[in-house]
Amino acid sequence: MADIPNVRLVGIDYDRQGKSHGYIGIQHSTTRSCYYWLPVPITCIRNGSGPTVLLISGVHGDEYEGQIALSKLAADLRPIDVTGRVLILPMANFPAARAGTRTSPIDGGDLNRLFPGEANGSVTQQIAAYIEHGLMAISDFVIDLHAGGSSIMHVAAAIVVAEGDALRFQQQMALAEAFGAPYSIVYASRSQPHFGRIALTASARQGAIAIGAELGGAGSVTSSSLSLTEQALVRVLHKIGVLAEISDAPPPMRTQILSSDQPDTMTWAMEAGLFEPSVTVGSEVRRGDLAGRIHIVDSPGRSSTEYRFDQDGIVTVARFMTQVERGDCLYRIAFKRNAHKDGHQYTSGVADPPR
């Protein structure tokens, strides 16, 4: 593990057998407390030898399914149930998670845009540096749990970023299948300009096999989204081999593989107003279908503006907040592919295919 300055571990020892709870202390001097350290909570459960799995949530603080599911797992998972090591980080961007905001109230940092971080940088940069070089570096597998946050709804989906290595991609797809969400969305590694700075690509840099998940949104949790998250975690841990018993988890549902291999698959608001949506997440749309209307309520008598989809696909993201500004994302779509499982070989129509 790399030596990360400005970080202290409190009550946690990753090499200790059994279960330990503690904190990753990130140094942060304030007027209220000049020698303060931010207590980022972490749990380590270790039993014998085996793979190390890092479970992350709270990268964005207003995404809650993962935070609740990992908090429950940290309390309930017993060392006797584990073969190997499970690291549980439920509030990765602790200031944001405590505030219930996407970004940190301290420095405005979006943790999922700041990897590999900076050991002597801002608070969020320091958190990113420790997660990548201190935790991902000792992990064989990483599962990064997200949701739509306060502003959007997202279909329940496993997320795979195809890095171009055939064996890695095969392992990622096997985990996505075990996750058992209605959808698995495959992104080409270079399809989004920010992908080099997210947790999934940070994990790959450190040699870990990683998948993500999107599990709801609207700044809320439902019993069904939480149940899906909890059951998916059990299945994935069993697939990896660190968890033997999965009697409480039903078999995974058949996942539909989608790809998002283009840099811009979004519908954007081009004016401020109130958004009237026409479709919901999971809807199949065709080019020219009505996406929704923006109403300019403070201009009496002005007609609303129609928005239409310019591609065929499945709606994976839909805006939840009614008020919109120019530049807000209204929808995102992904594309159905003739992807199939043949033994353990997967094929996909991603733009940057594994090779």
Phi, psi and omega in degrees: 000136179291148176280117183254111180294161178067014180236134174233142177261130184239115174074012184229138178220112185291342181266351182286135174287148181097201182247134175223141176246143178191207186219146167265114183269116178258119183297132181203102182280132180228168175297321181291329185206104190290334180247034184291147168233135179288124182271090178279114187288143179210147176235139175237127177238118185227136178212106178068202181260154182157182182292156174256127180242127175257121177253124186236139166213175180072017171300321168248127192288345181257026177242116201249336183305311181297319181298316180290314182298318181287326175298317178293320180295320179297327180281323192262332185289129183259146177304324182297338180277349190252141169238102185119222185217134176240122175255126185241117182239087190280338182232066189304310173266080190306314180300320179291317181295320179294326180274347183070035181237155180297316184249165184290132175288349180280309185232005180074011186286132170266107186303327182276017171231014189234001175290142010275008177078188181212118186299333179245023183267208178292171181304312182292325176296322178294319177299315179300316181298319181290318180299314183289311188268342180258328184249307179299328182294339179253009184254143173270329181223147177227131174241118186248111188263127180228175170209185184285348182073197187289332193261340186224164166253144179233140174299149175291119187205144164280147183240128179236128171256113183282114185271355178102000178255123187297316181294317178301315181298319178300317179292321178298315182292327176295321177291320179297321178295318178294326178304317169077031175279164178303328181231153166233121184253123181257123177252138169290143188299332181254015185280341180235135187296337183266002188297334178291351185244012182259167184297324183294318179284330173299318178300316180297322177301327181268007175087007181272151172272123188228141165228158174246183176206146170242131197225024178142228179147205181063022178063028185216173177229139173248161179298324181289319180292323179290319178298316178301316181299313183295316181292323179295320179298316179299315181296319181291317178298324176292317179300319180292329178107006179269349181230123185275314187264132177226037186297335183272356184251121177292164177301152179294147173285158179292123184266137176268124183273125176242160172230150176231081192257015180240148185292338182222102177240030185248155170255126187250144171288134180250009177199162179272143178168205179249127187266126174254104183284154178249343181223169179237171178299142183092349179289142173266126185237158177242155176306129180096346177296148179292125177268324180162187180225147171250126181258129179262083192292334182275010174239087185305133177085353180281133180288151176289162179255128179274144174239137181231151178287142179252008176214158170279148176167190176253131179286115180258338180225135175223138180295137178263319181289135182283320178290133179229154172241159174303129181102350176288145174280127177265318180212157167226142179237157171232173191241138174288139179232158173276065179264142183213163175256127178233096191066243175248015180261131179245144172235150181209153181269033179294152184292331180244076191292152175300142180206000000 
